């Protein structure tokens, strides 16, 4: 069945009053949703522990690459 005329897009209702501007204090999309970090998290790990883990991973990957090249 063919339509004689194209379908009209749905109409949006017109508001009774114009929208007001967003206040300056509420203009940010993240206003009021940030939560403070717990003080316990600041001392959960000493600063050298993550660096040591990263260094071990890097040395292992580089050593593996050198061994693969040397074994070829």
Long-range contacts (C-beta under 8 A, 24 or more apart in sequence): none
